[in-house]
Amino acid sequence: MINVTKTFLPPQKEYQAILERAWERGWMTNRGVLVQELEMKLKSFLDSFHIINMTNGTLPLQIAIKALGLTGEIITTPFSYVATTSSIVWEGCVPVYVDIHPEYLTIDESKIEAAITSKTSAILATHVFGNPCAVDVIQAIADKHGLKVIYDAAHCFNVKYKGQSIFNYGDVSTCSFHATKLFHTGEGGALFCKPEYYDRMFYHHNFGHQGQEAFQGLGINAKMSELQAAMGLAVLPYVSNIMEIRHKVASIYNAALKGCDLDLLKLRPETAWNYSYYPVIFNSEHALLEVKKALEAINIYPRRYFYPSLNLLPYINSVSMPIANSISKRVLCLPLYPELDEAILTKIITTIQSITL
Ligand SMILES: *Cc1c(COP(=O)(O)O)cnc(C)c1O
């Protein structure tokens, strides 16, 4: 069975050698040496702002909303994974959707100002598929209206925009290290923030502890464990190579699908991308369903990332988001991972060509 992705597993011996260090100390969590070493290595590898490793990529979103004191309405994108919206609702705020750009698939910055009300406290947008939002325009809007900016950068491991880490934009960025993501710790994630927010975010992710007996304020438990960090330390040395092979696979798709009746992801200029996903946008849902069925018949399972559009979630007062609705019905992510066999790649390509050429 071929899935949209396959988790990269480092050689087990290398993972075990790192785990041994946790065994020697008898220390499994509470920011042990492995979590701290992973943070240091990630910060230097990514060249990013302050980082706090966490237990997944969703809690950093919730902690960011809570720690920035956001209330009322948060402007967000309907085209993302459900965690972007659910975090807003979970923290007692109201998501206000702004439709997406039809080619970049990120929130349409030209429509944000019209959605701002006296209740708006922030913009929470997703760099979907690792494609950066219009961060400069969004920051200017936020500054003008006194709003905070959070980026769900779950897909953005090692993405650079205008020469620096994409995690450096906005007040807070979050990343996921889930096993299906480019870089992973099994389950895991991180929060990146400007230096002035670091303490607040840190306390919030560890029960508000300020030492053993004092509490700085309210907190929750979002700490990454040593077992998770060990996986990260074992995977990290392979990431550059993983990206290189993904780049090659993406180039093969690009060349083969160029003449087909479909659109490929348009990357924002000045982006150094990470090849995290390979979305294709068919010209009808019918074509997508036909391709999906034909691939499933030969045991290949692409995924409808992201469907349905988040404004249609059952706990949301539905609003019309024509572009996100249309894109989400027509977008399919093709299998993309380093060990993807060439024969399989050829099968995927010929199947799509047979339906869309
Ligand atoms: C994967 C993902 C998340 C959630 O990350 P977890 O580590 O699974 O909690 C959040 N947002 C987006 C856009 C994602 O793709």
The ligand as an SDF file (V2000), in Angstrom:
LIG
                    3D

 15 15  0  0  0  0  0  0  0  0999 V2000
   -0.2170   18.6010   11.2490 C   0  0  0  0  0  0  0  0  0  0  0  0
   -0.8320   19.9310   11.4010 C   0  0  0  0  0  0  0  0  0  0  0  0
   -1.1420   20.4920   12.6500 C   0  0  0  0  0  0  0  0  0  0  0  0
   -1.1350   19.7100   13.9300 C   0  0  0  0  0  0  0  0  0  0  0  0
    0.0310   19.1460   14.2730 O   0  0  0  0  0  0  0  0  0  0  0  0
    0.0730   17.9270   15.3070 P   0  0  0  0  0  0  0  0  0  0  0  0
    1.5290   17.7790   15.5530 O   0  0  0  0  0  0  0  0  0  0  0  0
   -0.5370   16.7510   14.6110 O   0  0  0  0  0  0  0  0  0  0  0  0
   -0.6900   18.3270   16.5230 O   0  0  0  0  0  0  0  0  0  0  0  0
   -1.5810   21.8060   12.7170 C   0  0  0  0  0  0  0  0  0  0  0  0
   -1.7570   22.5360   11.5970 N   0  0  0  0  0  0  0  0  0  0  0  0
   -1.5170   22.0180   10.3730 C   0  0  0  0  0  0  0  0  0  0  0  0
   -1.7060   22.9030    9.1850 C   0  0  0  0  0  0  0  0  0  0  0  0
   -1.0750   20.7020   10.2280 C   0  0  0  0  0  0  0  0  0  0  0  0
   -0.8890   20.1890    9.0010 O   0  0  0  0  0  0  0  0  0  0  0  0
  1  2  1  0
  2  3  1  0
  2 14  2  0
  3  4  1  0
  3 10  2  0
  4  5  1  0
  5  6  1  0
  6  7  2  0
  6  8  1  0
  6  9  1  0
 10 11  1  0
 11 12  2  0
 12 13  1  0
 12 14  1  0
 14 15  1  0
M  END
$$$$
